[in-house]
Amino acid sequence: MAPNGSATRSDLAAAGGATVIVDEAGMINTGDLHHLTHLADAQQWRLVLVGDPYQLQAVGRGGMFGEICATGRTIELDTIHRFHNQWEAAASLKLRHGDPTGLAAYLDHDRIFAAPFVEHVDNLAHYWAGDRDRGEYVAITTTTNDHVDAINAAVHDHRRQLGQLGDTRLELGDGFGVAVADVITTRRNERFLRTTMGESVRNRDYWTIDTIGADGSLDVTRIDGHGSVTLPATYVAEHVQLGYAATEPGNQSDNATRSATLATTATTCRGLYVAITRGQVENLVLVATDTHDVADAVDVLEQVLASDRADRPATSVRRDLAATTPTPTAPVVQPRCQIPPWYEETLHVVHAEFLDALGQLRAERDEEERVDQRIDELDVLLDELEPACQPHDDAIDTARSALDDAKQHRRQLERTVNEGGWRERRNARHDLPAAEGDVTAAEHHLDDVTHQARPVLDQRAQLYRERSDLVRDVREFRTWRRQINAYYPTSELAEARLEALVTWKHWADGHPISADELATTAHTLTTSNRPELQALAVPLTGWLIERGLEIRPHDLGVAARVDGPDLGIEF
C-alpha cells in the first residue's frame, strides 16, 4: 500500500492480525495517517510504516512520520545497497542531512554540471535517448511541472528526429501530443481498468504506447512488462501525460539504472536528496545557471542544501513548548501588534468552517465506504452467480451458432436456386424446404434455451446494472467534490487557517514563535480569500521583512506590502 492513493479495497481486505505495510510513509498526510491508524485499531492489524524521514513529506499537512521516527521504536538499515559505487553511498548520506561537504565527492567524479536551462533540457533529451538505446532505465527529475513539461517535449521531439516514434500523433491539447513508442504516465487510479496481468491502472504507472486508436484510445504496455491494457479516450484526454521526466514526488519511489537531476534555486534539500539517489550506476546533477562555471552550480546547490521546508506536527511543537521552563531572567513578553476587536469573531467563524469541512469530509468518506462495500458485495454475488450462468451462456452461444449455420445453409441454397445450373437449381429447390425447417427449428431452440436462462441471466443483468450505476455515481461525486473544493475550503485548508489565526495571536501577544512557523502563517493568511485574514498578514510579513527572516514563497514579501483593506490594525 502506497500513500499516493493507489491502495485498492483488496489492499484493505486483510483479516484481523494481519500486517499492513505502508511504503513511502513519509508522504502520507496527517489526516490519512490518523484515519489509517484508527482503521488498523478497529481491524486489529499490525501497521508497519516504511520510509525515509529525510525524504519528501506529504503534499498536505505532514511530518508525523518523522515525529514517529524521532520518538518511537524504529528499525533502521545500516547498509546502503542501491549504489554500485561506495563513495556515492557515503556522499548521499551527507546530502541527506544537508551537509554541503557531500558535494565534493560529486565534483571529484564529474557529476555536477553548470549551464543555462535551455541547454540542460537539450542535453537531457540526448541523455535519455542514449540510455534507452543501451537498454537502461533512466530517471529524470526536476522541481516544477513546467520544467517537467519542457523536458518531456524535448525528449519526445528528439526521439521523433531519431525515427524512434510512430508517424501517427495523438494531440491532447495545449500542444501536448503522443505517438506510438512514446513513454507515458497515468495520473489517476482506475481500478476498473485491468491489465492482462490482472493489475489495475494506477497513478504514476509508466507505459509504452503500442497503438493509437481512431477514437483517441491507447493500447499500452507497462514499462516493466507487467501487462497491457487499453486506456479509453476519455481517460487519455484527462489523465495521461508524457513520462520521460517527473517532479521529485513522482520519482521518490523509483529505482533506475541512471538518473539526471535538473536543479534550480526552487529545489529543496529533500527534493535534491530524493532526485540524486534514484540511479544505481550514475547520478548526474544539472544545475541551471547563467554560466558554465561549476563554481556557480555549487553555490546554487549549497543554497538548496540549506533549504529544508519540513512540516512540524502539533505534537512536536507542544512537546518543545512543554520542555521550555521559564527562568527569572526570561524577558518580559511585550505585545508586537494590536489585536483587532473583530479577531475573536473571525476565529469563531474559521473554527466553525473547519468543523463543517471536517464533518463533510467524514460524511463523504462514510458514503464512499458504503458504496465501495456495496460494490464489493455485488462483485461477490456476481462471482457466486457465474457458475449458474455459465451453462446457460454456453447453451445460448451454441444455439446462436447453430442458427447462424442454418441461415448460412439456407442462403447458399437460395443463391444456388437463383444463380446455379439447371441440375444444381433442381437439387437446391428440393433441399430448400428442409433448410427452412432447420432455421425454424434453430430459432425455436434458441427461444427455448433463452427462456430457460432468463431468470438467472436477468438476475445477473440487474446486478451489473446496479454496479454500473454505483460506479458512475462515485465518479460523478468525485468530479463534483473536485469542483466544489475550488470554492469552499477543504478540511486541510480550514485547519491551516485555524492554526494560522492561533499562531498569529501568539505572535501578536509577544510569545516566541519559530521563524518557520511565522513564515507558514504569513503565507496562509496572505493567500486566503478572506480580507480579514489578509489584513492580519500585513503586520506579520512587515515584521518578518524588517528582521530579514525568510518568507515562503519568496515573492510573499511583495504581496505583503500591497495595501489591503483598512481594518484598524496597528503595530
VOVO-570319 format. One line per 8 residues: number of its first residue (from 1); their letters; for each residue x, z, y of C-alpha. Coordinates in Angstrom, 1 decimal, decimal comma. Layout:
N
NUM = A = X:Z:Y; ...
***
This chain:
571
1 = MAPNGSAT = 0,0:0,0:0,0; 1,4:-1,0:3,4; 0,4:0,2:6,9; -0,4:-3,3:8,2; -3,9:-3,2:6,8; -3,0:-5,1:3,6; -4,4:-2,4:1,3; -7,5:-3,6:-0,7
9 = RSDLAAAG = -10,2:-1,5:-2,2; -8,4:-1,8:-5,6; -5,4:-0,1:-3,9; -7,6:2,9:-3,2; -9,3:3,0:-6,6; -6,8:5,5:-8,0; -8,0:8,3:-10,2; -7,5:11,9:-9,4
17 = GATVIVDE = -3,9:13,0:-10,0; -2,6:9,5:-9,2; 0,3:8,9:-6,9; -0,4:6,7:-3,8; 2,8:5,2:-2,2; 2,7:4,1:1,4; 5,7:1,8:2,2; 7,0:1,4:5,8
25 = AGMINTGD = 5,1:4,7:6,5; 6,7:4,9:10,0; 4,4:2,1:11,1; 1,1:3,8:10,2; -0,6:5,2:13,3; -1,6:8,9:13,6; -5,3:8,3:13,2; -4,9:6,2:10,0
33 = LHHLTHLA = -2,5:8,7:8,5; -4,9:11,6:9,3; -7,7:9,6:7,6; -5,5:8,8:4,6; -4,4:12,4:4,1; -8,0:13,6:4,1; -8,9:10,9:1,6; -5,9:12,0:-0,6
41 = DAQQWRLV = -7,0:15,6:-0,5; -10,6:14,6:-1,4; -9,5:12,4:-4,3; -6,7:14,8:-5,4; -4,0:12,2:-5,0; -0,3:12,8:-4,6; 0,7:11,0:-1,4; 4,3:9,6:-1,0
49 = LVGDPYQL = 5,4:8,2:2,3; 8,4:5,9:2,2; 10,2:4,5:5,2; 12,9:5,0:7,8; 12,0:7,2:10,7; 14,6:5,4:12,9; 12,8:2,0:12,4; 9,8:0,8:14,4
57 = QAVGRGGM = 6,8:3,0:14,8; 3,1:2,2:14,8; 1,6:-0,1:17,4; -0,9:2,6:18,4; -0,2:6,3:18,6; 2,5:7,2:16,1; 5,6:9,3:15,5; 4,1:11,5:12,8
65 = FGEICATG = 6,3:10,1:10,0; 9,4:11,0:12,0; 7,9:14,5:12,6; 7,3:14,9:8,9; 10,8:13,8:8,0; 12,2:16,3:10,5; 10,2:19,3:9,4; 9,0:18,6:5,8
73 = RTIELDTI = 10,5:18,1:2,4; 12,3:14,7:2,1; 14,4:12,8:-0,4; 17,0:10,5:1,3; 19,0:7,7:-0,2; 22,7:8,4:0,1; 23,9:4,9:-0,6; 23,0:1,6:1,1
81 = HRFHNQWE = 22,7:-1,2:-1,4; 21,5:-4,1:0,7; 24,7:-5,5:2,2; 27,3:-7,4:0,4; 29,9:-6,2:3,0; 30,6:-2,4:3,0; 31,7:-2,5:6,7; 28,2:-3,7:7,6
89 = AAASLKLR = 26,5:-0,7:5,9; 28,7:1,8:7,9; 28,2:-0,1:11,2; 24,4:-0,3:10,7; 24,2:3,5:10,4; 25,8:3,8:13,8; 23,3:1,4:15,3; 20,6:3,4:13,5
97 = HGDPTGLA = 21,5:6,4:15,7; 22,0:4,3:18,9; 25,8:4,7:18,7; 27,4:1,7:20,7; 30,7:2,1:18,8; 29,0:0,4:15,9; 29,1:-2,9:17,8; 32,9:-3,0:17,4
105 = AYLDHDRI = 32,6:-4,0:13,7; 30,2:-6,8:14,5; 32,6:-8,1:17,2; 35,5:-7,9:14,8; 33,6:-10,1:12,3; 32,3:-12,6:14,9; 28,7:-11,6:14,5; 27,8:-11,4:18,3
113 = FAAPFVEH = 27,3:-14,5:20,4; 26,5:-14,9:24,1; 24,7:-17,9:25,5; 21,6:-18,8:27,6; 18,2:-18,5:25,9; 17,6:-22,3:25,5; 20,9:-22,8:23,9; 20,3:-20,0:21,4
121 = VDNLAHYW = 16,9:-21,4:20,5; 18,5:-24,8:19,6; 21,2:-23,1:17,6; 18,7:-21,1:15,7; 16,8:-24,3:14,7; 20,0:-25,7:13,2; 20,9:-22,3:11,6; 17,5:-22,1:9,8
129 = AGDRDRGE = 17,6:-25,6:8,5; 21,2:-25,3:7,3; 20,5:-22,1:5,3; 17,4:-23,7:3,7; 19,5:-26,7:2,7; 21,7:-24,2:0,8; 18,6:-22,7:-0,8; 19,0:-19,5:1,1
137 = YVAITTTT = 16,3:-17,5:2,9; 17,0:-16,7:6,5; 15,1:-14,2:8,7; 15,0:-15,0:12,4; 13,9:-12,0:14,5; 13,2:-11,6:18,2; 11,3:-9,3:20,5; 8,4:-11,2:22,2
145 = NDHVDAIN = 5,7:-13,5:20,9; 6,7:-16,1:23,5; 10,2:-16,2:22,1; 8,8:-16,5:18,5; 6,7:-19,5:19,6; 9,7:-21,2:21,2; 11,9:-20,7:18,1; 9,1:-21,8:15,8
153 = AAVHDHRR = 8,5:-25,0:17,8; 12,3:-25,7:17,9; 12,7:-25,3:14,1; 9,6:-27,5:13,5; 10,9:-30,3:15,8; 14,4:-30,1:14,2; 13,0:-30,4:10,7; 10,9:-33,4:11,7
161 = QLGQLGDT = 14,0:-35,1:13,1; 15,8:-34,5:9,8; 12,9:-36,0:7,9; 12,1:-32,7:6,1; 8,4:-32,7:7,1; 5,5:-35,0:6,3; 4,2:-37,6:8,7; 0,7:-36,1:8,9
169 = RLELGDGF = 0,4:-33,4:11,6; -2,5:-30,9:12,0; -3,0:-29,9:15,6; -4,1:-26,3:16,0; -4,4:-26,0:19,8; -2,0:-25,1:22,7; 0,4:-27,8:21,5; 0,8:-25,9:18,2
177 = GVAVADVI = 0,8:-28,1:15,1; 1,9:-28,1:11,4; 3,0:-30,7:8,9; 3,5:-30,8:5,1; 6,5:-28,7:4,1; 6,3:-26,5:7,2; 6,6:-22,8:6,6; 3,6:-20,9:8,0
185 = TTRRNERF = 2,5:-17,3:8,0; -1,1:-16,0:7,6; -2,0:-13,4:10,2; -5,2:-11,8:8,8; -6,0:-10,2:5,4; -8,6:-12,2:3,5; -9,2:-10,6:0,1; -11,8:-13,2:-0,9
193 = LRTTMGES = -9,1:-15,9:-0,8; -7,3:-15,6:-4,1; -4,1:-17,4:-5,2; -3,6:-18,9:-8,6; -1,8:-15,7:-9,5; -4,9:-13,6:-8,5; -3,4:-12,1:-5,3; -5,4:-12,1:-2,1
201 = VRNRDYWT = -4,2:-13,7:1,2; -2,5:-11,0:3,3; -1,3:-10,6:6,9; 2,3:-11,8:7,3; 2,5:-13,6:4,0; 4,7:-16,7:4,2; 3,7:-20,0:2,7; 4,9:-23,6:2,4
209 = IDTIGADG = 2,3:-26,3:3,2; 1,7:-28,7:0,2; -1,1:-30,9:1,5; -3,3:-31,1:4,6; -7,0:-31,7:4,0; -9,1:-34,1:6,1; -11,3:-31,2:7,2; -8,3:-29,2:8,5
217 = SLDVTRID = -7,8:-27,0:5,4; -4,3:-26,4:4,0; -3,1:-26,3:0,4; -0,2:-23,8:0,5; 2,2:-22,1:-1,9; 3,7:-18,7:-1,3; 7,3:-19,0:-0,2; 8,3:-16,7:-3,1
225 = GHGSVTLP = 6,5:-18,9:-5,6; 3,8:-16,3:-6,4; 0,7:-18,5:-6,5; -1,0:-21,2:-4,4; -4,3:-21,2:-2,5; -6,4:-23,5:-0,2; -6,8:-22,0:3,3; -10,2:-23,1:4,8
233 = ATYVAEHV = -10,1:-24,9:8,1; -11,8:-22,0:9,9; -9,2:-19,6:8,7; -6,4:-22,0:9,5; -7,6:-22,6:13,1; -7,7:-18,8:13,9; -5,2:-17,1:11,7; -2,3:-19,4:10,9
241 = QLGYAATE = 1,0:-19,9:12,8; 4,4:-21,3:12,1; 6,6:-18,8:10,1; 10,2:-19,6:11,0; 10,6:-16,6:13,3; 8,9:-13,2:13,8; 9,0:-10,2:16,0; 10,7:-7,0:14,8
249 = PGNQSDNA = 7,4:-5,5:13,4; 6,8:-8,7:11,5; 10,2:-8,7:9,8; 10,6:-5,0:9,3; 9,8:-5,1:5,6; 11,6:-8,4:5,0; 14,7:-8,9:2,8; 16,6:-12,1:3,4
257 = TRSATLAT = 19,9:-13,7:2,4; 20,9:-14,1:6,0; 19,4:-13,1:9,4; 19,8:-14,0:13,0; 18,5:-11,9:15,9; 17,8:-13,1:19,4; 18,3:-10,0:21,5; 17,3:-9,7:25,2
265 = TATTCRGL = 17,0:-6,9:27,7; 13,5:-6,3:26,4; 14,9:-5,4:22,9; 14,9:-1,7:22,0; 17,3:0,3:19,8; 14,8:0,5:17,0; 14,0:-3,2:17,2; 17,7:-4,2:17,1
273 = YVAITRGQ = 18,3:-1,8:14,2; 15,5:-3,4:12,2; 16,4:-7,0:13,1; 20,2:-6,7:12,4; 19,6:-5,2:8,9; 17,5:-7,9:7,3; 20,2:-10,1:5,8; 22,2:-9,2:2,7
281 = VENLVLVA = 25,2:-11,6:3,3; 25,2:-12,1:7,0; 23,5:-10,8:10,2; 24,1:-12,5:13,5; 23,2:-11,2:17,0; 22,5:-13,9:19,6; 22,3:-12,2:23,0; 20,5:-14,1:25,8
289 = TDTHDVAD = 23,0:-14,0:28,8; 23,8:-16,2:31,8; 27,3:-16,9:30,5; 29,2:-17,4:27,2; 31,2:-14,3:27,7; 30,8:-12,0:24,7; 31,5:-9,0:27,0; 28,2:-9,7:28,8
297 = AVDVLEQV = 26,5:-9,7:25,4; 28,0:-6,3:24,6; 26,8:-5,0:27,9; 23,2:-6,0:27,1; 23,4:-4,6:23,6; 24,7:-1,2:24,9; 21,7:-1,0:27,2; 19,5:-1,9:24,2
305 = LASDRADR = 21,0:0,9:22,1; 20,3:3,4:24,9; 16,6:2,4:24,9; 14,6:4,4:22,4; 10,8:4,3:23,1; 9,6:6,6:20,4; 6,3:8,4:20,3; 6,3:12,2:20,0
313 = PATSVRRD = 3,3:13,7:18,3; 1,5:16,6:19,9; 2,7:18,9:17,1; 6,3:18,3:18,1; 5,5:18,9:21,8; 3,7:22,1:21,0; 6,5:23,4:18,8; 9,0:22,7:21,6
321 = LAATTPTP = 6,8:24,4:24,2; 6,3:27,4:21,9; 10,1:27,7:21,5; 10,6:27,9:25,2; 10,9:31,5:26,2; 10,6:32,3:30,0; 13,5:34,3:31,4; 13,7:36,4:34,6
329 = TAPVVQPR = 15,9:33,7:36,1; 13,3:30,9:35,4; 12,4:29,0:38,5; 9,0:29,7:40,1; 6,6:26,9:39,4; 5,7:25,1:42,6; 2,8:22,6:42,7; 4,0:19,0:43,1
337 = CQIPPWYE = 0,7:17,4:44,1; -2,7:18,4:45,4; -5,4:18,4:42,6; -8,3:16,4:44,0; -11,8:18,1:43,8; -13,1:15,3:41,5; -10,4:15,9:38,9; -12,5:18,2:36,6
345 = ETLHVVHA = -15,4:15,8:36,7; -13,1:12,9:35,8; -11,6:14,9:33,0; -15,1:15,7:31,7; -16,1:12,0:31,7; -12,9:10,8:30,0; -13,3:13,6:27,4; -16,9:12,5:26,7
353 = EFLDALGQ = -15,7:8,9:26,4; -13,1:10,0:23,8; -15,7:11,9:21,8; -18,1:8,9:21,9; -15,4:6,5:20,9; -14,2:8,8:18,1; -17,8:9,2:16,8; -18,3:5,4:17,0
361 = LRAERDEE = -15,1:4,8:15,1; -16,1:7,3:12,4; -19,6:5,8:12,1; -18,2:2,3:11,8; -15,7:3,4:9,2; -18,5:5,1:7,2; -20,6:1,9:7,4; -17,7:-0,3:6,3
369 = ERVDQRID = -17,1:2,1:3,4; -20,7:1,9:2,4; -20,7:-1,8:2,5; -17,4:-2,0:0,6; -18,8:0,3:-2,0; -21,9:-1,8:-2,4; -19,7:-5,0:-2,8; -17,7:-3,2:-5,4
377 = ELDVLLDE = -21,0:-2,3:-7,2; -22,1:-5,9:-7,1; -18,8:-7,0:-8,5; -19,2:-4,6:-11,4; -22,8:-5,8:-12,0; -21,7:-9,4:-11,9; -18,9:-8,8:-14,3; -21,2:-6,9:-16,7
385 = LEPACQPH = -23,8:-9,8:-16,4; -21,3:-12,6:-17,1; -21,3:-12,2:-20,9; -25,1:-12,6:-20,9; -24,9:-15,6:-18,5; -22,1:-17,5:-20,3; -24,1:-18,7:-23,3; -26,9:-20,0:-21,0
393 = DDAIDTAR = -24,3:-21,7:-18,7; -22,8:-23,4:-21,8; -26,2:-24,4:-23,1; -27,2:-25,8:-19,8; -23,9:-27,7:-19,4; -24,3:-29,1:-23,0; -27,9:-30,2:-22,3; -27,0:-31,8:-19,0
401 = SALDDAKQ = -24,1:-33,7:-20,7; -26,5:-34,9:-23,4; -29,0:-36,0:-20,8; -26,3:-37,9:-18,9; -25,2:-39,6:-22,2; -28,8:-40,6:-23,0; -29,3:-42,0:-19,5; -26,0:-43,9:-19,7
409 = HRRQLERT = -27,0:-45,4:-23,0; -30,4:-46,4:-21,6; -28,7:-48,1:-18,6; -26,4:-50,0:-20,9; -29,4:-51,3:-22,9; -31,3:-52,3:-19,7; -28,2:-54,1:-18,4; -27,9:-56,0:-21,7
417 = VNEGGWRE = -31,6:-56,9:-21,5; -31,1:-58,4:-18,1; -27,6:-60,0:-18,5; -26,8:-60,4:-22,2; -27,0:-63,3:-24,5; -30,2:-64,1:-26,5; -29,2:-62,2:-29,6; -27,9:-59,2:-27,5
425 = RRNARHDL = -31,1:-59,1:-25,4; -33,3:-59,1:-28,5; -31,4:-56,2:-30,1; -31,4:-54,3:-26,8; -35,2:-54,7:-26,3; -35,6:-53,4:-29,9; -33,4:-50,3:-29,2; -34,7:-49,6:-25,7
433 = PAAEGDVT = -37,8:-47,6:-26,6; -35,7:-45,3:-28,8; -33,3:-44,8:-25,9; -36,2:-43,9:-23,6; -37,3:-41,4:-26,1; -33,8:-39,9:-26,3; -33,8:-39,5:-22,5; -37,3:-37,8:-22,5
441 = AAEHHLDD = -36,2:-35,5:-25,3; -33,0:-34,6:-23,5; -34,9:-33,9:-20,3; -37,3:-31,6:-22,3; -34,4:-29,9:-23,9; -32,7:-29,3:-20,5; -36,0:-27,9:-19,2; -36,3:-25,6:-22,2
449 = VTHQARPV = -32,8:-24,1:-22,0; -33,1:-23,8:-18,2; -36,4:-22,0:-18,6; -34,9:-19,7:-21,2; -32,0:-18,9:-19,0; -34,0:-18,4:-15,8; -34,4:-14,6:-15,9; -30,7:-13,8:-16,3
457 = LDQRAQLY = -29,5:-16,6:-14,0; -31,9:-15,7:-11,3; -30,6:-12,1:-11,5; -27,1:-13,3:-11,1; -28,0:-15,6:-8,2; -29,8:-12,7:-6,5; -26,6:-10,5:-6,9; -24,5:-13,3:-5,5
465 = RERSDLVR = -26,8:-13,8:-2,5; -26,7:-10,1:-1,7; -22,9:-10,1:-2,0; -22,5:-13,1:0,3; -24,8:-11,6:2,9; -22,8:-8,4:2,9; -19,5:-10,2:3,2; -21,0:-12,3:6,1
473 = DVREFRTW = -22,3:-9,1:7,8; -18,8:-7,5:7,5; -17,1:-10,4:9,1; -19,6:-10,7:11,9; -19,4:-6,9:12,5; -15,6:-7,1:12,8; -15,8:-10,0:15,2; -18,3:-8,1:17,3
481 = RRQINAYY = -16,0:-5,0:17,2; -13,0:-7,0:18,5; -15,2:-8,4:21,3; -16,7:-5,0:22,3; -13,3:-3,3:22,3; -12,3:-5,6:25,1; -14,9:-4,0:27,4; -15,1:-0,4:26,1
489 = PTSELAEA = -12,2:2,0:25,3; -11,2:2,4:21,7; -10,6:5,9:20,3; -6,9:5,5:20,7; -7,2:4,3:24,3; -9,6:7,0:25,2; -7,3:9,6:23,6; -4,4:8,2:25,5
497 = RLEALVTW = -6,3:8,5:28,8; -7,3:12,1:28,0; -3,8:13,1:27,2; -2,6:11,4:30,4; -5,0:13,3:32,5; -4,0:16,6:31,0; -0,3:15,8:31,4; -0,8:14,7:35,0
505 = KHWADGHP = -2,3:18,1:35,9; 0,6:19,9:34,2; 2,9:17,8:36,3; 0,9:18,3:39,5; 0,9:22,1:38,9; 4,7:22,1:38,7; 5,3:22,5:35,0; 8,3:20,9:33,4
513 = ISADELAT = 7,4:17,6:31,6; 9,9:15,2:29,9; 10,6:12,0:31,8; 9,5:10,0:28,8; 6,0:11,7:28,8; 5,7:11,2:32,5; 6,5:7,5:32,3; 4,0:7,1:29,5
521 = TAHTLTTS = 1,4:9,0:31,6; 2,1:6,8:34,6; 1,7:3,7:32,6; -1,6:4,8:31,0; -3,1:5,8:34,4; -1,9:2,7:36,2; -3,2:0,3:33,6; -6,6:2,0:33,4
529 = NRPELQAL = -9,7:0,2:34,8; -10,8:3,4:36,5; -10,0:3,7:40,2; -9,7:7,5:39,8; -7,0:7,2:37,2; -5,1:4,6:39,1; -5,2:6,8:42,2; -3,7:9,7:40,2
537 = AVPLTGWL = -0,9:7,4:39,1; 0,3:6,7:42,7; 1,9:10,1:43,5; 3,3:10,4:40,0; 5,0:7,0:40,0; 6,3:7,6:43,5; 7,8:10,9:42,4; 9,5:9,2:39,4
545 = IERGLEIR = 10,9:6,4:41,6; 12,3:8,8:44,1; 14,2:10,5:41,4; 15,4:7,3:39,7; 13,6:8,1:36,5; 12,5:5,4:34,0; 9,1:3,9:34,3; 7,7:1,8:31,5
553 = PHDLGVAA = 7,1:-1,1:31,6; 9,9:-1,9:34,1; 7,6:-3,5:36,6; 5,3:-0,4:36,7; 7,1:0,8:39,9; 5,9:-2,2:41,8; 2,3:-1,7:40,6; 2,5:2,0:41,6
561 = RVDGPDLG = 3,4:1,0:45,2; 0,3:-1,2:45,6; -2,2:0,5:47,9; -5,2:1,8:45,8; -8,5:3,5:46,8; -8,1:6,4:49,3; -9,3:9,3:47,2; -7,7:12,1:49,2
569 = IEF = -4,6:12,8:47,1; -1,6:14,3:48,9; 1,9:15,1:47,6
***
